[in-house]
């Protein structure tokens, strides 16, 4: 049976203008970094994407290597779902992809060179069955490539019609400022910077958000829940079958020290007082900032998407709540 989108899908979602552009993004976007590769059945992927779209999530974020270790499989799966069920809604969707990290062997399979970015985007478009993406990002700064070369390539990608907008990802204050100004001089504005931002990782508050706000560039945050650490999942114990039990994983290495788990428990008390889940409060805490356009959520289950979107029902914080949160995070 063919998917038919919910007629009321735009009723409750919050849409925020991306910097000084004319583009609005949903406050909650769906990232396909994990759980959309070969490890997840296509039927479950469809259910999650359909539910997201029914809830007003119009932005779907990918990258060339998503689906690792089967690099490109997330784009391939998303392309299959587009072709079978979603292509008639293409003009209602914002689809983004990126290049910058390792994608294929040899000297041309990563970085920020014109050769790599152009070739990678062509491959991504082919995997997804698209003529263009709405946003194309350089995924990370590359010290081996002149910034002018990378930014000129992004500008040319827009002029070629392969992307409507371009952005940068994982660029910190100084490098972001240079990139934004270069693109502005090329008459192709930098739409957005995608960064890691959550209650545990707040480096962007030390100048980057001010730069983006001043320059009229949007900001979208990945790992807003610290890969699940800022949720109810680890409040009591770390499940033995979870990713967090595996050494070398981001969540195990970054977010689940004994001190951090105790912080999570204290934060959960405030969330309960607010009538929210911890995940909802963590998302609301980010979205309260005017510089933030959207947060990228991942999902292994449909229910997680519903719970995360419900964070939008309570975005305001009292000064007392913010003060308590700051004291806990010190």
Residue frames as qw, qx, qy, qz and C-alpha x, y, z in Angstrom:
[[0.000, 0.887, 0.462, 0.000, 0.00, 0.00, 0.00],
 [0.409, 0.516, -0.009, 0.753, 1.37, 3.39, -1.04],
 [0.328, -0.394, -0.442, 0.736, 2.19, 5.91, 1.66],
 [0.008, 0.765, 0.360, 0.533, -0.11, 8.93, 1.89],
 [0.277, 0.153, -0.423, 0.849, 1.09, 11.80, 4.05],
 [0.154, -0.606, -0.667, 0.405, -1.00, 13.05, 6.97],
 [0.154, 0.752, 0.363, 0.528, -3.03, 16.07, 5.85],
 [0.387, -0.912, -0.089, -0.102, -2.41, 17.73, 9.23],
 [0.847, -0.020, -0.140, 0.513, 1.37, 17.34, 9.11],
 [0.334, 0.425, -0.097, 0.836, 2.10, 21.06, 9.26],
 [0.423, -0.758, -0.350, -0.352, -0.22, 21.80, 12.17],
 [0.681, -0.727, -0.049, 0.072, 2.08, 21.45, 15.17],
 [0.782, 0.043, 0.012, 0.622, 5.66, 21.63, 13.91],
 [0.155, -0.900, 0.028, 0.407, 7.66, 24.79, 14.63],
 [0.727, 0.468, 0.174, 0.471, 9.53, 26.20, 11.62],
 [0.370, -0.785, 0.046, 0.495, 12.45, 28.56, 12.12],
 [0.514, 0.852, -0.103, 0.000, 14.04, 30.84, 9.56],
 [0.879, -0.084, 0.060, 0.465, 17.57, 29.77, 8.68],
 [0.437, -0.211, 0.070, 0.871, 19.76, 32.80, 9.33],
 [0.201, 0.546, 0.033, -0.812, 18.93, 35.67, 7.01],
 [0.003, 0.010, 0.831, 0.557, 17.87, 33.40, 4.16],
 [0.579, -0.049, -0.121, -0.805, 14.32, 32.87, 3.01],
 [0.621, 0.006, -0.773, -0.130, 14.41, 29.20, 3.99],
 [0.618, -0.469, 0.331, -0.537, 12.57, 27.80, 6.99],
 [0.428, 0.176, -0.884, 0.062, 13.65, 24.54, 8.59],
 [0.730, -0.525, -0.368, -0.237, 11.67, 22.43, 11.05],
 [0.333, -0.773, 0.434, -0.323, 12.92, 22.92, 14.60],
 [0.689, -0.281, 0.668, -0.018, 13.41, 19.14, 14.68],
 [0.584, 0.550, -0.480, -0.354, 15.09, 17.49, 11.68],
 [0.961, -0.132, 0.235, -0.059, 15.81, 13.81, 11.08],
 [0.065, 0.724, -0.665, -0.172, 19.42, 12.70, 10.69],
 [0.970, 0.155, -0.091, -0.166, 20.23, 9.42, 8.96],
 [0.055, 0.720, -0.678, 0.137, 23.72, 9.05, 10.43],
 [0.077, -0.170, 0.966, -0.180, 22.88, 5.81, 12.23],
 [0.441, 0.275, 0.762, -0.386, 20.04, 3.25, 11.97],
 [0.626, 0.635, 0.095, -0.442, 19.48, 3.82, 8.24],
 [0.155, 0.564, -0.754, -0.300, 22.18, 1.60, 6.76],
 [0.588, 0.105, -0.757, -0.266, 22.25, -2.14, 6.12],
 [0.121, 0.028, -0.868, 0.482, 21.78, -2.95, 9.81],
 [0.361, 0.282, 0.485, -0.745, 18.15, -1.75, 9.80],
 [0.369, 0.395, 0.817, 0.201, 15.35, -3.39, 7.77],
 [0.056, 0.188, 0.358, 0.913, 14.01, -1.13, 5.03],
 [0.333, -0.624, -0.630, -0.321, 10.45, -1.46, 6.32],
 [0.483, -0.655, -0.369, 0.449, 11.49, -0.01, 9.70],
 [0.308, -0.155, 0.149, 0.927, 13.37, 2.79, 7.97],
 [0.100, -0.433, -0.554, -0.704, 10.21, 3.61, 6.03],
 [0.423, -0.700, -0.575, 0.016, 8.10, 3.70, 9.18],
 [0.450, -0.526, -0.183, 0.698, 10.48, 6.16, 10.83],
 [0.175, -0.018, 0.325, 0.929, 10.73, 8.44, 7.81],
 [0.200, -0.528, -0.637, -0.525, 6.98, 8.38, 7.22],
 [0.439, -0.706, -0.499, 0.244, 6.24, 9.18, 10.87],
 [0.375, -0.357, -0.011, 0.855, 8.75, 12.03, 10.79],
 [0.025, 0.183, 0.459, 0.869, 7.14, 13.52, 7.68],
 [0.330, -0.619, -0.663, -0.263, 3.66, 13.09, 9.17],
 [0.462, -0.674, -0.361, 0.450, 4.84, 15.11, 12.19],
 [0.162, 0.984, 0.053, -0.047, 6.01, 17.99, 10.01],
 [0.516, -0.553, 0.466, 0.459, 9.69, 17.06, 9.80],
 [0.669, 0.730, 0.056, -0.127, 10.54, 18.17, 6.28],
 [0.192, 0.815, -0.547, 0.014, 14.33, 18.09, 6.58],
 [0.986, -0.106, 0.108, 0.067, 16.25, 14.82, 6.12],
 [0.009, -0.880, 0.471, 0.060, 20.00, 15.00, 6.62],
 [0.983, 0.070, 0.089, 0.147, 22.51, 12.58, 5.09],
 [0.102, -0.796, 0.520, 0.293, 26.18, 12.36, 4.13],
 [0.620, 0.474, -0.570, -0.257, 28.10, 10.36, 1.56],
 [0.326, 0.273, -0.880, 0.211, 29.46, 7.90, 4.15],
 [0.570, -0.189, 0.438, -0.669, 26.34, 7.44, 6.29],
 [0.949, 0.078, -0.111, -0.284, 25.47, 3.80, 6.75],
 [0.255, 0.599, -0.734, 0.194, 29.04, 2.92, 7.72],
 [0.442, -0.443, 0.597, 0.502, 30.59, 0.40, 7.49],
 [0.484, 0.445, 0.659, 0.364, 28.60, 0.13, 4.26],
 [0.089, -0.433, 0.028, 0.897, 29.43, 3.69, 3.16],
 [0.233, 0.082, -0.476, -0.844, 26.66, 5.17, 1.03],
 [0.151, -0.298, -0.938, -0.095, 24.00, 2.70, 2.14],
 [0.056, 0.547, 0.539, -0.638, 21.94, 5.34, 3.97],
 [0.247, 0.448, -0.243, -0.824, 21.70, 7.40, 0.79],
 [0.213, 0.032, -0.873, -0.438, 20.85, 4.29, -1.22],
 [0.077, -0.415, -0.880, 0.217, 18.09, 3.31, 1.19],
 [0.129, 0.569, 0.281, -0.761, 16.74, 6.84, 1.33],
 [0.213, 0.308, -0.532, -0.759, 16.74, 6.88, -2.46],
 [0.152, -0.189, -0.949, -0.203, 14.70, 3.67, -2.55],
 [0.013, -0.559, -0.697, 0.449, 12.15, 5.14, -0.15],
 [0.147, 0.495, -0.081, -0.853, 11.96, 8.35, -2.16],
 [0.210, 0.143, -0.737, -0.626, 11.36, 6.45, -5.37],
 [0.180, -0.286, -0.939, -0.069, 8.72, 4.11, -3.91],
 [0.225, -0.677, -0.682, 0.159, 6.73, 6.52, -1.76],
 [0.262, -0.725, -0.237, 0.592, 7.99, 10.07, -1.32],
 [0.380, 0.051, 0.388, 0.838, 8.96, 11.53, -4.69],
 [0.018, -0.707, -0.536, -0.461, 5.58, 13.20, -5.10],
 [0.404, -0.883, -0.209, 0.116, 6.38, 15.17, -1.94],
 [0.717, 0.096, -0.021, 0.690, 9.89, 16.17, -3.12],
 [0.145, 0.588, 0.062, 0.793, 9.09, 19.88, -3.26],
 [0.566, -0.743, -0.084, -0.347, 7.92, 19.76, 0.36],
 [0.900, -0.343, -0.040, 0.268, 11.21, 18.28, 1.54],
 [0.056, 0.891, -0.449, 0.041, 14.66, 19.61, 2.40],
 [0.983, -0.024, 0.017, 0.181, 17.26, 16.95, 1.61],
 [0.009, -0.904, 0.428, -0.009, 20.88, 17.56, 2.55],
 [0.968, -0.014, -0.042, 0.248, 24.10, 15.64, 2.13],
 [0.252, -0.898, 0.341, 0.114, 27.81, 16.20, 2.80],
 [0.895, 0.284, -0.174, 0.298, 31.34, 15.26, 1.83],
 [0.070, -0.871, 0.395, -0.283, 34.60, 15.63, 3.71],
 [0.639, -0.451, 0.612, -0.115, 35.38, 12.42, 5.58],
 [0.147, -0.282, 0.892, 0.321, 36.85, 9.23, 4.07],
 [0.748, 0.322, 0.168, -0.556, 34.64, 7.82, 1.34],
 [0.948, 0.318, -0.013, 0.030, 36.82, 5.86, -1.09],
 [0.803, -0.312, 0.178, 0.476, 40.44, 4.75, -1.34],
 [0.582, 0.388, 0.207, 0.685, 43.23, 6.91, -2.63],
 [0.287, -0.172, -0.175, 0.926, 44.12, 10.60, -2.43],
 [0.190, -0.188, -0.314, -0.911, 40.83, 11.85, -3.92],
 [0.467, -0.412, -0.755, -0.207, 38.40, 10.17, -1.54],
 [0.422, -0.702, -0.467, 0.333, 38.33, 12.69, 1.31],
 [0.390, -0.214, -0.027, 0.895, 39.10, 16.29, 2.27],
 [0.188, 0.765, 0.321, -0.526, 38.00, 19.51, 0.65],
 [0.214, -0.242, 0.570, 0.755, 39.42, 19.45, -2.88],
 [0.528, 0.356, -0.150, -0.756, 37.32, 20.37, -5.89],
 [0.400, 0.202, -0.851, -0.273, 37.96, 16.88, -7.29],
 [0.100, -0.134, -0.932, 0.322, 36.56, 15.14, -4.21],
 [0.283, 0.345, 0.467, -0.764, 33.57, 17.38, -3.55],
 [0.515, 0.347, -0.319, -0.716, 32.32, 17.40, -7.13],
 [0.420, 0.130, -0.877, -0.196, 32.75, 13.65, -7.56],
 [0.018, -0.144, -0.869, 0.473, 31.19, 12.86, -4.19],
 [0.413, 0.333, 0.284, -0.799, 28.09, 14.96, -4.82],
 [0.546, 0.278, -0.546, -0.571, 27.58, 13.31, -8.21],
 [0.314, 0.020, -0.946, 0.075, 27.74, 9.92, -6.49],
 [0.140, 0.224, 0.686, -0.678, 25.31, 11.02, -3.77],
 [0.506, 0.319, -0.052, -0.799, 22.79, 12.29, -6.32],
 [0.520, 0.193, -0.752, -0.356, 23.01, 8.99, -8.18],
 [0.164, -0.060, -0.929, 0.325, 22.50, 6.94, -5.00],
 [0.213, 0.362, 0.574, -0.703, 19.41, 8.96, -4.06],
 [0.296, 0.494, 0.737, 0.354, 18.03, 9.25, -7.59],
 [0.011, -0.876, -0.290, 0.385, 17.97, 13.05, -7.44],
 [0.525, 0.681, 0.127, 0.494, 18.93, 15.88, -9.77],
 [0.097, 0.625, -0.289, 0.719, 19.79, 18.19, -6.87],
 [0.464, -0.431, -0.658, 0.408, 19.92, 18.39, -3.09],
 [0.140, -0.933, -0.264, -0.200, 18.59, 21.32, -1.16],
 [0.287, -0.893, 0.345, -0.041, 21.73, 21.73, 0.99],
 [0.889, 0.226, -0.263, 0.299, 25.24, 20.46, 0.33],
 [0.473, -0.859, 0.195, 0.011, 27.82, 20.73, 3.11],
 [0.500, 0.507, -0.631, 0.308, 31.55, 20.52, 3.35],
 [0.798, -0.429, -0.416, -0.074, 31.62, 18.03, 6.23],
 [0.670, -0.648, -0.029, 0.361, 34.77, 19.19, 8.01],
 [0.101, 0.929, -0.302, -0.188, 37.64, 21.67, 7.54],
 [0.935, 0.160, 0.088, 0.304, 40.62, 20.41, 5.54],
 [0.318, -0.837, 0.225, 0.385, 43.97, 21.99, 6.36],
 [0.560, -0.144, 0.615, 0.536, 45.56, 20.42, 3.26],
 [0.308, 0.573, 0.586, 0.483, 43.26, 22.26, 0.84],
 [0.072, 0.059, -0.063, 0.994, 43.12, 26.05, 0.46],
 [0.218, 0.475, 0.663, -0.536, 39.86, 27.29, 1.91],
 [0.318, 0.500, -0.196, -0.781, 39.34, 29.33, -1.28],
 [0.236, 0.144, -0.865, -0.419, 39.29, 26.13, -3.34],
 [0.020, -0.308, -0.926, 0.216, 36.70, 24.48, -1.11],
 [0.204, 0.573, 0.410, -0.680, 34.44, 27.53, -0.94],
 [0.279, 0.418, -0.440, -0.744, 34.71, 28.18, -4.70],
 [0.154, -0.043, -0.957, -0.241, 33.64, 24.58, -5.29],
 [0.080, 0.478, 0.767, -0.421, 30.60, 25.04, -3.05],
 [0.246, 0.573, 0.042, -0.781, 29.68, 28.22, -4.90],
 [0.251, 0.290, -0.698, -0.605, 30.04, 26.49, -8.26],
 [0.003, -0.213, -0.976, 0.043, 27.85, 23.60, -7.08],
 [0.225, 0.600, 0.501, -0.581, 25.04, 26.08, -6.47],
 [0.263, 0.574, -0.285, -0.721, 25.59, 27.75, -9.84],
 [0.151, 0.149, -0.900, -0.380, 25.47, 24.34, -11.54],
 [0.681, -0.177, -0.158, -0.693, 22.07, 23.66, -9.95],
 [0.613, 0.014, -0.785, 0.088, 23.24, 20.58, -8.05],
 [0.337, -0.428, -0.656, 0.522, 22.36, 22.21, -4.71],
 [0.047, -0.867, -0.353, -0.348, 20.06, 25.10, -3.86],
 [0.314, -0.898, 0.225, -0.210, 22.12, 26.09, -0.82],
 [0.723, 0.246, -0.532, 0.365, 25.50, 25.24, 0.66],
 [0.569, -0.787, 0.097, -0.219, 26.76, 24.98, 4.20],
 [0.327, 0.521, -0.717, 0.327, 29.70, 24.00, 6.35],
 [0.860, -0.425, -0.215, -0.185, 29.91, 21.41, 9.10],
 [0.839, -0.375, -0.118, 0.377, 32.19, 21.10, 12.13],
 [0.408, 0.543, -0.069, 0.730, 33.73, 24.51, 11.43],
 [0.452, -0.567, -0.436, 0.533, 34.76, 26.37, 14.59],
 [0.014, -0.877, -0.228, 0.423, 34.76, 30.12, 15.14],
 [0.134, -0.653, 0.389, 0.636, 37.76, 31.37, 13.15],
 [0.206, -0.038, 0.834, 0.511, 37.44, 28.96, 10.23],
 [0.196, 0.651, 0.733, -0.019, 33.67, 29.46, 10.03],
 [0.026, 0.843, 0.106, -0.527, 34.07, 33.23, 9.93],
 [0.122, -0.459, 0.599, 0.644, 36.55, 32.98, 7.04],
 [0.208, 0.216, 0.898, 0.323, 34.38, 30.52, 5.11],
 [0.158, 0.757, 0.590, -0.232, 31.21, 32.58, 5.53],
 [0.018, 0.797, -0.107, -0.595, 32.93, 35.76, 4.34],
 [0.180, -0.257, 0.753, 0.578, 34.45, 34.01, 1.32],
 [0.200, 0.434, 0.858, 0.189, 31.11, 32.63, 0.21],
 [0.100, 0.831, 0.366, -0.407, 29.49, 36.03, 0.70],
 [0.051, -0.640, 0.391, 0.659, 32.11, 37.58, -1.60],
 [0.118, -0.037, 0.874, 0.469, 31.29, 34.88, -4.16],
 [0.486, 0.005, -0.126, -0.865, 27.60, 35.91, -3.99],
 [0.700, -0.169, -0.659, -0.216, 26.61, 32.46, -2.68],
 [0.395, -0.621, 0.375, -0.563, 25.76, 32.87, 1.02],
 [0.253, 0.100, -0.932, 0.241, 26.65, 30.19, 3.54],
 [0.568, -0.456, -0.413, -0.547, 23.21, 29.02, 4.60],
 [0.806, -0.530, 0.016, -0.262, 24.13, 27.06, 7.72],
 [0.189, 0.524, -0.791, 0.253, 26.81, 25.51, 9.93],
 [0.885, -0.273, -0.295, -0.237, 26.17, 22.02, 11.31],
 [0.120, 0.558, -0.670, 0.475, 27.89, 21.41, 14.64],
 [0.580, -0.280, -0.745, 0.172, 27.91, 19.06, 17.60],
 [0.143, -0.388, 0.283, -0.865, 26.09, 20.79, 20.48],
 [0.648, -0.470, -0.578, -0.158, 24.53, 19.41, 23.63],
 [0.513, -0.836, 0.009, -0.194, 24.57, 20.03, 27.37],
 [0.836, -0.387, 0.179, 0.346, 27.93, 18.30, 27.68],
 [0.584, 0.067, 0.341, 0.734, 29.62, 19.95, 24.67],
 [0.054, 0.914, 0.357, -0.184, 29.23, 23.71, 24.62],
 [0.519, -0.235, 0.241, 0.785, 32.32, 25.00, 22.83],
 [0.231, 0.534, 0.513, 0.632, 30.14, 26.77, 20.24],
 [0.254, -0.898, -0.358, 0.031, 28.95, 29.17, 22.93],
 [0.515, -0.593, 0.118, 0.608, 32.48, 30.63, 23.05],
 [0.030, -0.545, 0.311, 0.778, 32.11, 32.90, 20.04],
 [0.141, 0.081, 0.837, 0.522, 30.89, 30.70, 17.18],
 [0.085, 0.668, 0.739, -0.028, 27.18, 31.30, 17.74],
 [0.040, -0.787, -0.101, 0.607, 27.84, 35.04, 17.89],
 [0.123, -0.341, 0.602, 0.711, 29.64, 34.89, 14.53],
 [0.105, 0.315, 0.878, 0.344, 26.84, 32.92, 12.87],
 [0.023, 0.773, 0.567, -0.283, 24.19, 35.26, 14.26],
 [0.077, -0.708, 0.120, 0.691, 26.08, 38.35, 13.11],
 [0.060, -0.275, 0.702, 0.654, 26.71, 36.97, 9.62],
 [0.676, 0.227, 0.001, -0.702, 23.15, 35.74, 9.14],
 [0.453, 0.235, -0.844, -0.164, 24.12, 32.06, 8.95],
 [0.821, -0.355, -0.088, -0.438, 21.88, 29.42, 10.48],
 [0.027, -0.450, 0.854, -0.259, 22.98, 26.71, 12.88],
 [0.886, -0.123, -0.250, -0.371, 21.82, 23.10, 13.10],
 [0.287, -0.585, 0.702, -0.285, 23.00, 20.82, 15.90],
 [0.800, 0.061, -0.577, -0.155, 23.78, 17.12, 15.76],
 [0.555, -0.088, -0.723, 0.402, 24.10, 14.82, 18.79],
 [0.270, -0.572, 0.080, -0.771, 21.77, 17.11, 20.82],
 [0.842, -0.450, 0.000, -0.298, 21.07, 14.18, 23.16],
 [0.170, -0.660, 0.731, -0.050, 24.74, 13.20, 23.39],
 [0.454, 0.195, -0.827, -0.268, 23.90, 10.03, 21.45],
 [0.691, -0.373, -0.567, -0.249, 21.27, 9.03, 23.99],
 [0.428, -0.045, -0.613, 0.663, 23.18, 9.89, 27.18],
 [0.173, 0.038, 0.260, -0.949, 20.77, 12.80, 27.73],
 [0.640, -0.183, -0.460, -0.588, 17.75, 10.53, 27.81],
 [0.739, -0.425, 0.295, -0.432, 16.20, 8.10, 30.25],
 [0.880, 0.258, -0.393, -0.063, 18.10, 5.18, 28.73],
 [0.634, 0.231, -0.566, 0.473, 21.08, 5.21, 31.13],
 [0.366, -0.686, 0.153, -0.610, 19.53, 6.65, 34.29],
 [0.854, -0.435, 0.194, -0.209, 19.70, 3.38, 36.23],
 [0.660, -0.352, 0.586, 0.311, 22.33, 1.35, 34.45],
 [0.285, 0.545, -0.547, -0.568, 23.95, 0.84, 31.08],
 [0.928, 0.151, 0.173, -0.294, 22.17, -2.03, 29.28],
 [0.620, -0.368, 0.625, 0.301, 24.60, -4.84, 28.47],
 [0.613, 0.368, 0.608, 0.344, 23.48, -5.04, 24.83],
 [0.204, 0.953, 0.162, -0.158, 23.75, -1.30, 24.14],
 [0.608, 0.656, -0.123, 0.430, 26.38, 0.56, 22.09],
 [0.224, -0.865, 0.275, -0.354, 27.44, 2.27, 25.29],
 [0.849, -0.427, 0.310, 0.020, 28.96, -0.97, 26.56],
 [0.862, 0.331, 0.119, 0.365, 31.35, -1.18, 23.60],
 [0.447, -0.622, 0.149, 0.625, 34.74, 0.45, 24.04],
 [0.329, -0.061, 0.507, 0.795, 35.64, 2.95, 21.37],
 [0.075, 0.695, 0.634, 0.332, 32.11, 4.13, 20.67],
 [0.078, 0.511, -0.022, 0.856, 31.44, 7.86, 20.87],
 [0.582, -0.641, -0.161, -0.474, 28.85, 7.55, 23.59],
 [0.874, -0.354, -0.234, 0.238, 31.06, 5.34, 25.77],
 [0.632, 0.096, -0.116, 0.760, 34.12, 7.54, 25.37],
 [0.082, 0.426, 0.059, 0.899, 32.50, 10.98, 25.56],
 [0.414, -0.450, -0.136, -0.779, 29.36, 10.89, 27.64],
 [0.823, -0.390, -0.319, -0.261, 29.07, 8.12, 30.20],
 [0.321, 0.300, -0.666, 0.603, 31.62, 8.73, 32.92],
 [0.337, -0.460, -0.755, 0.324, 30.36, 8.29, 36.47],
 [0.068, -0.357, -0.212, 0.907, 30.25, 12.07, 36.88],
 [0.256, 0.030, -0.450, -0.855, 28.24, 12.52, 33.69],
 [0.389, -0.349, -0.830, -0.197, 25.72, 9.85, 34.69],
 [0.250, -0.485, -0.592, 0.593, 25.21, 11.64, 38.00],
 [0.070, 0.242, -0.100, -0.963, 24.69, 14.92, 36.11],
 [0.321, -0.159, -0.708, -0.609, 22.10, 13.21, 33.92],
 [0.344, -0.453, -0.806, 0.163, 20.21, 12.02, 37.02],
 [0.127, -0.465, -0.340, 0.808, 20.13, 15.55, 38.44],
 [0.167, 0.130, -0.378, -0.901, 18.98, 17.00, 35.13],
 [0.287, -0.292, -0.855, -0.319, 16.23, 14.40, 34.96],
 [0.168, -0.507, -0.668, 0.518, 14.77, 15.76, 38.20],
 [0.101, 0.411, -0.010, -0.906, 14.32, 19.18, 36.59],
 [0.244, 0.004, -0.715, -0.655, 12.82, 17.58, 33.48],
 [0.234, -0.408, -0.881, 0.048, 10.26, 15.73, 35.59],
 [0.053, -0.538, -0.428, 0.725, 9.30, 18.96, 37.34],
 [0.177, 0.346, -0.301, -0.871, 8.77, 20.55, 33.91],
 [0.757, 0.323, 0.413, -0.390, 6.57, 17.66, 32.81],
 [0.596, 0.653, -0.407, -0.229, 9.08, 16.57, 30.17],
 [0.967, -0.045, -0.001, 0.250, 11.26, 13.59, 29.51],
 [0.501, -0.613, 0.256, 0.555, 14.98, 14.29, 29.88],
 [0.481, 0.178, 0.567, 0.644, 15.40, 14.06, 26.10],
 [0.107, 0.828, 0.467, 0.290, 12.66, 16.62, 25.56],
 [0.323, -0.914, -0.036, 0.244, 14.22, 19.03, 28.01],
 [0.573, -0.342, 0.406, 0.625, 17.67, 18.62, 26.43],
 [0.363, 0.444, 0.563, 0.595, 16.22, 19.51, 23.02],
 [0.092, -0.922, -0.356, -0.120, 14.24, 22.43, 24.41],
 [0.511, -0.715, 0.080, 0.471, 17.36, 23.73, 26.15],
 [0.468, -0.062, 0.479, 0.741, 19.16, 23.99, 22.79],
 [0.174, 0.571, 0.608, 0.523, 16.22, 25.34, 20.82],
 [0.210, -0.862, -0.361, 0.289, 15.60, 28.15, 23.29],
 [0.368, -0.479, 0.241, 0.760, 18.59, 29.94, 21.77],
 [0.475, 0.763, 0.110, -0.424, 17.76, 32.33, 18.93],
 [0.082, 0.646, -0.649, -0.394, 20.92, 31.33, 17.02],
 [0.304, -0.068, 0.947, 0.075, 19.79, 27.72, 16.67],
 [0.491, 0.153, -0.397, -0.760, 17.67, 26.88, 13.63],
 [0.896, -0.036, -0.268, -0.353, 17.13, 23.17, 14.16],
 [0.441, -0.482, 0.747, -0.120, 18.27, 20.08, 16.05],
 [0.609, 0.279, -0.671, -0.318, 19.06, 16.82, 14.29],
 [0.705, -0.293, 0.535, -0.362, 17.64, 13.75, 15.97],
 [0.299, 0.230, -0.894, -0.241, 18.41, 10.13, 15.21],
 [0.739, -0.128, 0.278, -0.600, 16.03, 7.29, 15.90],
 [0.021, 0.167, -0.981, -0.098, 16.18, 3.54, 16.27],
 [0.077, 0.451, 0.879, -0.133, 12.43, 3.47, 16.98],
 [0.029, -0.613, -0.471, -0.633, 9.41, 5.38, 15.72],
 [0.468, -0.773, -0.422, 0.077, 8.45, 6.23, 19.30],
 [0.533, -0.361, -0.043, 0.764, 11.67, 8.20, 19.78],
 [0.164, 0.294, 0.364, 0.868, 10.72, 10.55, 16.97],
 [0.334, -0.713, -0.496, -0.365, 7.32, 11.21, 18.52],
 [0.599, -0.645, -0.289, 0.376, 8.83, 11.83, 21.95],
 [0.473, -0.150, 0.099, 0.863, 11.47, 14.20, 20.59],
 [0.019, 0.463, 0.420, 0.780, 9.00, 16.27, 18.57],
 [0.439, -0.746, -0.492, -0.094, 6.89, 16.68, 21.70],
 [0.515, -0.292, -0.200, 0.781, 9.75, 18.76, 23.12],
 [0.113, 0.310, 0.279, 0.902, 8.33, 21.62, 21.05],
 [0.377, -0.705, -0.546, -0.251, 5.34, 21.84, 23.36],
 [0.501, -0.850, -0.080, 0.137, 7.51, 23.47, 26.04],
 [0.674, 0.459, -0.092, 0.571, 10.47, 25.50, 24.79],
 [0.098, -0.816, 0.159, -0.547, 10.49, 28.20, 27.46],
 [0.661, -0.158, -0.564, 0.469, 12.55, 28.03, 30.64],
 [0.347, -0.928, -0.121, -0.061, 12.30, 30.10, 33.78],
 [0.203, 0.791, -0.470, 0.334, 15.41, 31.89, 34.95],
 [0.612, -0.504, 0.537, -0.288, 15.42, 29.66, 38.02],
 [0.961, 0.148, 0.231, -0.015, 15.40, 26.51, 35.86],
 [0.646, 0.681, -0.212, 0.273, 18.28, 27.78, 33.74],
 [0.149, -0.765, 0.513, -0.359, 20.24, 28.70, 36.85],
 [0.808, -0.300, 0.470, -0.190, 19.78, 25.22, 38.31],
 [0.915, 0.381, 0.078, 0.102, 20.82, 23.59, 35.05],
 [0.372, 0.790, -0.366, 0.322, 23.98, 25.71, 34.90],
 [0.433, -0.644, 0.545, -0.318, 24.89, 24.74, 38.46],
 [0.926, -0.042, 0.365, -0.083, 24.48, 21.06, 37.63],
 [0.813, 0.551, 0.013, 0.190, 26.56, 21.34, 34.45],
 [0.048, -0.910, 0.397, -0.107, 29.50, 23.13, 36.12]]
